[in-house]
Amino acid sequence: MPDATFEELSMPLFDQLYNFAHWLTQDKSEAEDLVQETYAKALRGFSGFQAGTNFRAWIFRILRNTFLTSRTGLKVGGQSDQELDALASVDPSPEAILIGNADRGMVRQALQELSVSFREILLLCEVEEMAYDEIAQVLAIPIGTVMSRLHRARKALRTLLIKKFKGGSHGL
């Protein structure tokens, strides 16, 4: 769609953007404000958007950067690899834990406990089903970093789920 309007490109993404914003903010009204601000910024900057490039990645990046700059102490660059590695190391796959537990509340709580950088990469990959190159564009990081961070995020989620499962009333 070389001559697509802002509305034609952006409105189909509204639900996805809101979902991502809600996971990041953990609050309905904050998510609504974040999406509204994202649309306002994207509309103002739409004349600079290059037709033929990935609009979805472009607008998700605006949302993410808006979120990060609205939080004190968080910077767009994210955490160091050493900080990200500190959360991980266990054997079972997240899929096996999820199937074994079938407890969405536990998974939701574990996701909320992850750092923003881990939560956002898992959501972009697993929920929004973005390709690695799209995630790299949204997060402004190399594809190799996407893959390693996604690996560490899955390990961190696995660790949290194991702790919750063993500490909860699930009985195994």
N, CA, C and O of each residue as an XYZ file, in Angstrom:
688
protein
N       0.825     -1.190      0.000
C       0.000      0.000      0.000
C       0.865      1.248      0.000
O       1.044      1.873      1.045
N       1.400      1.617     -1.145
C       2.304      2.756     -1.164
C       1.632      4.070     -0.764
O       2.277      4.920     -0.150
N       0.362      4.256     -1.093
C      -0.317      5.504     -0.774
C      -1.321      5.336      0.355
O      -2.308      6.069      0.415
N      -1.089      4.398      1.235
C      -2.014      4.140      2.336
C      -2.018      5.321      3.304
O      -0.997      5.972      3.528
N      -3.187      5.574      3.864
C      -3.307      6.651      4.843
C      -2.883      6.138      6.212
O      -2.755      4.934      6.439
N      -2.673      7.079      7.109
C      -2.331      6.717      8.483
C      -3.419      5.837      9.070
O      -3.126      4.830      9.715
N      -4.657      6.204      8.855
C      -5.781      5.442      9.398
C      -5.802      4.011      8.861
O      -6.020      3.070      9.625
N      -5.581      3.839      7.573
C      -5.587      2.498      6.971
C      -4.484      1.607      7.539
O      -4.674      0.402      7.702
N      -3.353      2.194      7.831
C      -2.233      1.418      8.371
C      -2.345      1.192      9.876
O      -1.993      0.121     10.371
N      -2.828      2.183     10.594
C      -2.775      2.120     12.055
C      -3.983      1.470     12.716
O      -3.819      0.784     13.725
N      -5.174      1.658     12.193
C      -6.363      1.166     12.888
C      -6.416     -0.358     13.018
O      -6.880     -0.847     14.048
N      -5.968     -1.123     12.035
C      -5.965     -2.579     12.225
C      -5.034     -3.048     13.352
O      -5.154     -4.179     13.822
N      -4.124     -2.197     13.776
C      -3.158     -2.561     14.814
C      -3.597     -2.128     16.206
O      -2.890     -2.390     17.178
N      -4.742     -1.476     16.322
C      -5.166     -0.903     17.597
C      -5.207     -1.939     18.717
O      -4.629     -1.718     19.781
N      -5.881     -3.063     18.494
C      -6.000     -4.086     19.548
C      -4.640     -4.646     19.949
O      -4.382     -4.867     21.132
N      -3.772     -4.876     18.967
C      -2.435     -5.397     19.272
C      -1.633     -4.388     20.089
O      -0.947     -4.758     21.042
N      -1.722     -3.117     19.714
C      -1.005     -2.081     20.451
C      -1.535     -1.957     21.875
O      -0.758     -1.830     22.821
N      -2.853     -1.994     22.027
C      -3.429     -1.900     23.369
C      -2.995     -3.099     24.217
O      -2.612     -2.933     25.375
N      -3.053     -4.284     23.655
C      -2.653     -5.488     24.389
C      -1.202     -5.373     24.872
O      -0.903     -5.660     26.031
N      -0.321     -4.958     23.987
C       1.087     -4.795     24.334
C       1.249     -3.715     25.410
O       2.003     -3.897     26.366
N       0.543     -2.601     25.253
C       0.609     -1.510     26.224
C       0.099     -1.966     27.591
O       0.664     -1.602     28.622
N      -0.959     -2.755     27.594
C      -1.529     -3.232     28.862
C      -0.544     -4.151     29.577
O      -0.385     -4.060     30.795
N       0.115     -5.031     28.835
C       1.108     -5.908     29.446
C       2.279     -5.102     30.000
O       2.809     -5.426     31.064
N       2.682     -4.061     29.288
C       3.806     -3.252     29.757
C       3.452     -2.440     30.997
O       4.228     -2.387     31.951
N       2.284     -1.808     30.984
C       1.920     -0.897     32.065
C       1.286     -1.593     33.250
O       1.372     -1.104     34.376
N       0.646     -2.736     33.010
C      -0.068     -3.471     34.051
C      -1.280     -2.698     34.562
O      -1.767     -2.964     35.660
N      -1.771     -1.741     33.771
C      -2.879     -0.903     34.213
C      -3.712     -0.484     33.000
O      -3.175      0.000     32.004
N      -5.034     -0.676     33.095
C      -5.926     -0.411     31.963
C      -5.889      1.051     31.522
O      -5.726      1.336     30.335
N      -6.038      1.973     32.464
C      -6.078      3.378     32.055
C      -4.713      3.877     31.578
O      -4.638      4.697     30.664
N      -3.640      3.388     32.190
C      -2.295      3.742     31.703
C      -2.078      3.216     30.286
O      -1.481      3.890     29.447
N      -2.568      2.010     30.033
C      -2.433      1.421     28.693
C      -3.212      2.253     27.675
O      -2.728      2.511     26.573
N      -4.405      2.663     28.049
C      -5.210      3.502     27.147
C      -4.496      4.810     26.846
O      -4.448      5.250     25.697
N      -3.933      5.438     27.895
C      -3.187      6.685     27.705
C      -1.964      6.468     26.817
O      -1.659      7.288     25.952
N      -1.273      5.356     27.042
C      -0.077      5.049     26.268
C      -0.416      4.858     24.793
O       0.296      5.360     23.924
N      -1.487      4.145     24.509
C      -1.891      3.936     23.115
C      -2.307      5.268     22.488
O      -1.959      5.558     21.343
N      -3.045      6.065     23.239
C      -3.467      7.371     22.713
C      -2.255      8.244     22.390
O      -2.200      8.877     21.336
N      -1.293      8.270     23.300
C      -0.082      9.055     23.070
C       0.714      8.499     21.884
O       1.290      9.254     21.101
N       0.736      7.178     21.768
C       1.434      6.548     20.642
C       0.808      6.961     19.314
O       1.515      7.326     18.374
N      -0.519      6.901     19.242
C      -1.197      7.302     18.010
C      -0.958      8.778     17.705
O      -0.762      9.143     16.546
N      -0.971      9.624     18.721
C      -0.729     11.051     18.500
C       0.684     11.285     17.960
O       0.874     12.041     17.008
N       1.676     10.628     18.579
C       3.061     10.779     18.118
C       3.236     10.215     16.709
O       3.908     10.813     15.868
N       2.623      9.056     16.465
C       2.755      8.430     15.149
C       2.098      9.292     14.070
O       2.632      9.424     12.969
N       0.963      9.868     14.380
C       0.283     10.737     13.410
C       1.136     11.964     13.103
O       1.281     12.358     11.946
N       1.706     12.571     14.169
C       2.579     13.740     13.958
C       3.799     13.383     13.118
O       4.265     14.192     12.314
N       4.314     12.174     13.305
C       5.528     11.769     12.588
C       5.269     11.002     11.301
O       6.214     10.561     10.647
N       4.004     10.834     10.926
C       3.666      9.993      9.773
C       4.273     10.503      8.473
O       4.582      9.706      7.587
N       4.448     11.808      8.344
C       5.038     12.340      7.105
C       6.475     11.849      6.931
O       6.982     11.808      5.810
N       7.135     11.476      8.036
C       8.500     10.956      7.962
C       8.572      9.448      7.782
O       9.654      8.894      7.589
N       7.402      8.770      7.846
C       7.386      7.316      7.657
C       7.627      7.004      6.185
O       7.013      7.609      5.306
N       8.520      6.058      5.923
C       8.845      5.685      4.541
C       7.884      4.611      4.054
O       7.857      3.507      4.598
N       7.103      4.924      3.043
C       6.193      3.943      2.448
C       7.001      2.727      2.008
O       8.109      2.857      1.488
N       6.434      1.550      2.222
C       7.113      0.318      1.831
C       7.937     -0.293      2.955
O       8.390     -1.431      2.837
N       8.139      0.449      4.048
C       8.835     -0.134      5.184
C       7.794     -0.702      6.153
O       6.594     -0.588      5.906
N       8.234     -1.299      7.226
C       7.361     -2.020      8.143
C       6.656     -1.060      9.108
O       7.227     -0.659     10.122
N       5.421     -0.701      8.785
C       4.652      0.219      9.622
C       4.393     -0.369     10.995
O       4.477      0.336     12.001
N       4.082     -1.649     11.045
C       3.797     -2.307     12.331
C       4.979     -2.171     13.281
O       4.799     -1.798     14.440
N       6.176     -2.466     12.812
C       7.368     -2.339     13.651
C       7.583     -0.879     14.043
O       7.980     -0.592     15.172
N       7.325      0.038     13.121
C       7.507      1.465     13.369
C       6.606      1.946     14.509
O       7.077      2.623     15.423
N       5.325      1.605     14.464
C       4.395      2.099     15.477
C       4.587      1.379     16.816
O       4.400      1.991     17.868
N       4.953      0.101     16.799
C       5.256     -0.605     18.042
C       6.491      0.017     18.706
O       6.564      0.110     19.931
N       7.440      0.431     17.903
C       8.639      1.070     18.454
C       8.281      2.406     19.101
O       8.823      2.752     20.152
N       7.388      3.144     18.491
C       6.934      4.406     19.085
C       6.270      4.128     20.434
O       6.534      4.826     21.413
N       5.411      3.112     20.485
C       4.744      2.757     21.743
C       5.769      2.391     22.807
O       5.704      2.881     23.934
N       6.701      1.541     22.450
C       7.719      1.092     23.420
C       8.544      2.259     23.926
O       8.750      2.398     25.131
N       9.018      3.100     23.018
C       9.845      4.234     23.435
C       9.052      5.214     24.296
O       9.588      5.782     25.248
N       7.794      5.410     23.966
C       6.931      6.284     24.766
C       6.781      5.718     26.171
O       6.853      6.456     27.154
N       6.573      4.411     26.264
C       6.463      3.764     27.569
C       7.750      3.927     28.365
O       7.711      4.337     29.524
N       8.880      3.614     27.763
C      10.150      3.656     28.485
C      10.503      5.065     28.934
O      10.998      5.249     30.046
N      10.261      6.052     28.101
C      10.604      7.421     28.496
C       9.626      7.969     29.532
O       9.937      8.945     30.215
N       8.461      7.361     29.656
C       7.508      7.811     30.677
C       7.834      7.243     32.047
O       7.287      7.712     33.046
N       8.693      6.267     32.124
C       9.054      5.621     33.383
C      10.373      6.193     33.896
O      11.358      6.241     33.159
N      10.395      6.618     35.130
C      11.642      7.121     35.705
C      12.605      5.961     35.887
O      12.220      4.874     36.319
N      13.829      6.204     35.560
C      14.840      5.186     35.767
C      14.966      4.193     34.634
O      15.934      3.433     34.602
N      14.026      4.167     33.703
C      14.154      3.256     32.569
C      14.639      4.045     31.375
O      14.177      5.154     31.106
N      15.574      3.455     30.668
C      16.064      4.106     29.470
C      15.804      3.194     28.284
O      15.646      1.985     28.450
N      15.760      3.761     27.104
C      15.428      3.002     25.915
C      16.419      1.879     25.668
O      16.044      0.858     25.090
N      17.659      2.026     26.080
C      18.673      1.005     25.845
C      18.436     -0.291     26.579
O      18.900     -1.335     26.121
N      17.745     -0.275     27.685
C      17.446     -1.503     28.411
C      18.547     -1.915     29.365
O      19.386     -1.105     29.759
N      18.532     -3.179     29.728
C      19.455     -3.706     30.715
C      20.677     -4.324     30.051
O      20.666     -4.636     28.861
N      21.732     -4.494     30.845
C      22.938     -5.123     30.323
C      22.716     -6.631     30.205
O      21.826     -7.188     30.847
N      23.522     -7.273     29.392
C      23.420     -8.723     29.234
C      23.660     -9.446     30.559
O      23.025    -10.465     30.830
N      24.577     -8.924     31.392
C      24.849     -9.562     32.679
C      23.610     -9.511     33.578
O      23.289    -10.496     34.243
N      22.911     -8.367     33.604
C      21.692     -8.248     34.401
C      20.625     -9.207     33.891
O      19.894     -9.811     34.676
N      20.542     -9.340     32.580
C      19.528    -10.206     31.993
C      19.851    -11.674     32.238
O      18.946    -12.480     32.453
N      21.131    -12.027     32.207
C      21.529    -13.414     32.438
C      21.296    -13.864     33.873
O      21.104    -15.055     34.122
N      21.308    -12.937     34.816
C      21.219    -13.282     36.234
C      19.943    -14.008     36.601
O      19.904    -14.690     37.625
N      18.890    -13.883     35.795
C      17.604    -14.485     36.141
C      17.448    -15.944     35.722
O      16.470    -16.582     36.112
N      18.372    -16.488     34.947
C      18.069    -17.739     34.273
C      18.873    -18.943     34.724
O      19.984    -18.802     35.235
N      18.293    -20.166     34.528
C      18.957    -21.462     34.493
C      18.149    -22.596     35.106
O      18.191    -22.820     36.316
N      17.416    -23.308     34.259
C      16.637    -24.497     34.645
C      16.371    -25.315     33.377
O      16.440    -24.781     32.270
N      16.065    -26.617     33.535
C      15.939    -27.505     32.392
C      14.589    -27.581     31.674
O      14.580    -27.456     30.449
N      13.447    -27.778     32.347
C      12.208    -28.012     31.608
C      11.841    -26.845     30.697
O      12.142    -25.689     30.997
N      11.191    -27.159     29.587
C      10.796    -26.102     28.655
C       9.591    -25.352     29.200
O       8.790    -25.922     29.941
N       9.454    -24.074     28.841
C       8.286    -23.324     29.290
C       6.982    -23.976     28.814
O       5.969    -23.949     29.514
N       7.027    -24.558     27.621
C       5.827    -25.207     27.089
C       5.385    -26.374     27.965
O       4.195    -26.544     28.226
N       6.350    -27.182     28.420
C       6.013    -28.321     29.271
C       5.424    -27.860     30.598
O       4.490    -28.470     31.118
N       5.966    -26.798     31.129
C       5.442    -26.263     32.386
C       4.035    -25.722     32.176
O       3.138    -25.972     32.982
N       3.847    -24.983     31.092
C       2.524    -24.405     30.823
C       1.473    -25.483     30.620
O       0.369    -25.382     31.156
N       1.800    -26.503     29.858
C       0.850    -27.593     29.624
C       0.594    -28.346     30.919
O      -0.548    -28.683     31.231
N       1.655    -28.610     31.674
C       1.508    -29.332     32.936
C       0.687    -28.573     33.959
O      -0.097    -29.181     34.688
N       0.842    -27.302     34.031
C       0.133    -26.495     35.026
C      -1.266    -26.094     34.597
O      -2.203    -26.159     35.393
N      -1.411    -25.692     33.384
C      -2.685    -25.174     32.874
C      -3.240    -24.092     33.804
O      -4.447    -24.037     34.042
N      -2.388    -23.259     34.312
C      -2.822    -22.216     35.235
C      -2.458    -20.860     34.645
O      -1.336    -20.379     34.804
N      -3.411    -20.262     33.972
C      -3.159    -18.979     33.308
C      -2.819    -17.880     34.300
O      -1.991    -17.017     34.009
N      -3.436    -17.899     35.447
C      -3.153    -16.878     36.451
C      -1.694    -16.900     36.872
O      -1.070    -15.853     37.047
N      -1.158    -18.097     37.033
C       0.241    -18.248     37.417
C       1.150    -17.715     36.306
O       2.142    -17.040     36.581
N       0.815    -18.015     35.078
C       1.615    -17.554     33.949
C       1.542    -16.034     33.849
O       2.559    -15.368     33.654
N       0.338    -15.493     33.984
C       0.163    -14.035     33.924
C       0.985    -13.362     35.020
O       1.665    -12.368     34.765
N       0.926    -13.893     36.225
C       1.681    -13.316     37.336
C       3.182    -13.419     37.084
O       3.923    -12.474     37.359
N       3.633    -14.552     36.566
C       5.063    -14.721     36.267
C       5.510    -13.721     35.205
O       6.587    -13.136     35.320
N       4.701    -13.524     34.184
C       5.039    -12.544     33.149
C       5.141    -11.144     33.736
O       6.023    -10.371     33.362
N       4.243    -10.821     34.654
C       4.260     -9.496     35.274
C       5.510     -9.291     36.121
O       5.962     -8.159     36.297
N       6.061    -10.361     36.638
C       7.260    -10.259     37.483
C       8.545    -10.137     36.671
O       9.584     -9.761     37.213
N       8.487    -10.445     35.401
C       9.680    -10.329     34.565
C      10.049     -8.862     34.381
O       9.197     -7.979     34.489
N      11.301     -8.615     34.107
C      11.732     -7.257     33.771
C      11.035     -6.832     32.474
O      10.595     -7.671     31.687
N      10.945     -5.539     32.271
C      10.288     -5.012     31.076
C      10.943     -5.565     29.815
O      10.247     -5.936     28.870
N      12.262     -5.624     29.791
C      12.940     -6.078     28.576
C      12.624     -7.540     28.265
O      12.524     -7.909     27.095
N      12.466     -8.369     29.283
C      12.091     -9.768     29.054
C      10.618     -9.871     28.671
O      10.265    -10.589     27.735
N       9.770     -9.161     29.387
C       8.332     -9.224     29.124
C       8.022     -8.752     27.704
O       7.246     -9.391     26.994
N       8.623     -7.640     27.291
C       8.313     -7.101     25.974
C       8.764     -8.037     24.854
O       8.058     -8.184     23.856
N       9.923     -8.669     25.002
C      10.402     -9.531     23.924
C       9.549    -10.798     23.832
O       9.274    -11.277     22.731
N       9.127    -11.344     24.977
C       8.238    -12.508     24.960
C       6.891    -12.158     24.335
O       6.352    -12.929     23.541
N       6.355    -11.007     24.690
C       5.054    -10.600     24.147
C       5.125    -10.352     22.641
O       4.235    -10.763     21.897
N       6.173     -9.685     22.202
C       6.305     -9.424     20.770
C       6.449    -10.714     19.977
O       5.892    -10.841     18.886
N       7.192    -11.669     20.517
C       7.423    -12.926     19.819
C       6.247    -13.881     19.941
O       5.737    -14.379     18.937
N       5.820    -14.135     21.164
C       4.834    -15.187     21.414
C       3.388    -14.730     21.258
O       2.554    -15.494     20.774
N       3.078    -13.512     21.653
C       1.695    -13.024     21.576
C       1.437    -12.320     20.249
O       0.465    -12.620     19.556
N       2.319    -11.375     19.901
C       2.134    -10.623     18.654
C       2.668    -11.383     17.439
O       2.430    -10.985     16.299
N       3.384    -12.469     17.686
C       3.927    -13.326     16.636
C       4.762    -12.564     15.608
O       4.672    -12.803     14.403
N       5.574    -11.642     16.120
C       6.469    -10.899     15.240
C       7.679    -11.749     14.905
O       8.136    -12.551     15.718
N       8.181    -11.566     13.719
C       9.417    -12.224     13.304
C      10.594    -11.544     14.003
O      10.478    -10.404     14.453
N      11.713    -12.235     14.091
C      12.883    -11.686     14.766
C      13.292    -10.332     14.183
O      13.660     -9.422     14.925
N      13.229    -10.200     12.853
C      13.637     -8.933     12.250
C      12.683     -7.801     12.643
O      13.125     -6.665     12.820
N      11.393     -8.087     12.782
C      10.444     -7.070     13.243
C      10.733     -6.682     14.683
O      10.712     -5.500     15.027
N      11.001     -7.668     15.521
C      11.315     -7.399     16.920
C      12.579     -6.546     17.003
O      12.652     -5.612     17.802
N      13.566     -6.867     16.180
C      14.809     -6.094     16.159
C      14.522     -4.633     15.806
O      15.125     -3.727     16.381
N      13.611     -4.403     14.871
C      13.247     -3.036     14.499
C      12.532     -2.327     15.650
O      12.835     -1.175     15.960
N      11.587     -3.017     16.277
C      10.823     -2.415     17.370
C      11.733     -2.045     18.533
O      11.632     -0.947     19.081
N      12.616     -2.957     18.908
C      13.470     -2.752     20.073
C      14.782     -2.037     19.750
O      15.540     -1.681     20.653
N      15.044     -1.831     18.464
C      16.281     -1.172     18.010
C      17.525     -1.908     18.512
O      18.452     -1.306     19.055
N      17.513     -3.236     18.310
C      18.648     -4.079     18.689
C      18.937     -5.038     17.533
O      18.061     -5.273     16.701
N      20.143     -5.592     17.464
C      20.464     -6.554     16.403
C      19.665     -7.855     16.570
O      19.230     -8.187     17.673
N      19.481     -8.579     15.473
C      18.728     -9.835     15.498
C      19.379    -10.836     16.461
O      18.676    -11.567     17.157
N      20.687    -10.871     16.503
C      21.380    -11.774     17.433
C      21.015    -11.474     18.881
O      20.869    -12.390     19.691
N      20.871    -10.209     19.202
C      20.466     -9.820     20.553
C      19.028    -10.233     20.812
O      18.684    -10.637     21.922
N      18.186    -10.133     19.787
C      16.796    -10.587     19.920
C      16.790    -12.061     20.309
O      16.098    -12.459     21.247
N      17.557    -12.862     19.590
C      17.567    -14.301     19.854
C      18.115    -14.622     21.244
O      17.547    -15.449     21.957
N      19.214    -13.975     21.631
C      19.780    -14.288     22.949
C      18.889    -13.764     24.072
O      18.735    -14.433     25.094
N      18.304    -12.590     23.903
C      17.420    -12.053     24.943
C      16.157    -12.885     25.057
O      15.655    -13.109     26.159
N      15.640    -13.343     23.928
C      14.451    -14.194     23.948
C      14.761    -15.505     24.675
O      13.943    -16.000     25.450
N      15.915    -16.047     24.425
C      16.343    -17.272     25.116
C      16.409    -17.042     26.630
O      15.906    -17.849     27.412
N      17.037    -15.932     27.030
C      17.140    -15.621     28.458
C      15.776    -15.321     29.069
O      15.525    -15.678     30.220
N      14.897    -14.673     28.317
C      13.550    -14.366     28.823
C      12.756    -15.651     29.047
O      12.047    -15.784     30.044
N      12.879    -16.583     28.124
C      12.184    -17.864     28.291
C      12.722    -18.611     29.512
O      11.954    -19.218     30.258
N      14.033    -18.568     29.714
C      14.621    -19.214     30.890
C      14.131    -18.553     32.176
O      13.819    -19.234     33.153
N      14.066    -17.231     32.167
C      13.593    -16.506     33.354
C      12.137    -16.847     33.647
O      11.762    -17.047     34.803
N      11.323    -16.913     32.608
C       9.918    -17.281     32.780
C       9.812    -18.705     33.321
O       9.019    -18.976     34.222
N      10.606    -19.599     32.773
C      10.628    -20.986     33.230
C      10.982    -21.058     34.711
O      10.342    -21.784     35.471
N      12.002    -20.305     35.122
C      12.425    -20.282     36.523
C      11.298    -19.790     37.425
O      11.022    -20.395     38.461
N      10.653    -18.707     37.039
C       9.545    -18.170     37.833
C       8.393    -19.165     37.922
O       7.798    -19.339     38.986
N       8.079    -19.816     36.810
C       6.969    -20.767     36.813
C       7.269    -21.977     37.694
O       6.386    -22.484     38.386
N       8.506    -22.429     37.662
C       8.884    -23.557     38.522
C       8.762    -23.165     39.987
O       8.239    -23.932     40.795
N       9.240    -21.977     40.332
C       9.140    -21.505     41.708
C       7.682    -21.398     42.132
O       7.324    -21.816     43.234
N       6.843    -20.845     41.271
C       5.428    -20.679     41.591
C       4.731    -22.025     41.699
O       3.886    -22.236     42.569
N       5.097    -22.928     40.807
C       4.457    -24.232     40.817
C       4.825    -24.992     42.094
O       3.963    -25.594     42.735
N       6.091    -24.961     42.451
C       6.540    -25.677     43.658
C       6.035    -25.010     44.923
O       5.764    -25.686     45.916
N       5.905    -23.677     44.900
C       5.463    -22.960     46.085
C       3.963    -22.861     46.213
O       3.455    -22.511     47.278
N       3.239    -23.162     45.141
C       1.786    -23.014     45.136
C       1.075    -24.228     45.685
O       1.703    -25.123     46.251
N      -0.213    -24.261     45.521
C      -1.040    -25.341     46.041
C      -1.370    -26.354     44.955
O      -2.471    -26.903     44.928
N      -0.430    -26.599     44.071
C      -0.696    -27.501     42.946
C      -0.362    -28.938     43.273
O      -0.748    -29.847     42.538
N       0.325    -29.148     44.325
C       0.524    -30.453     44.885
C       1.518    -31.385     44.257
O       1.542    -32.488     44.805
N       2.294    -31.240     43.313
C       3.171    -32.298     42.809
C       4.290    -32.610     43.735
O       5.110    -33.481     43.441
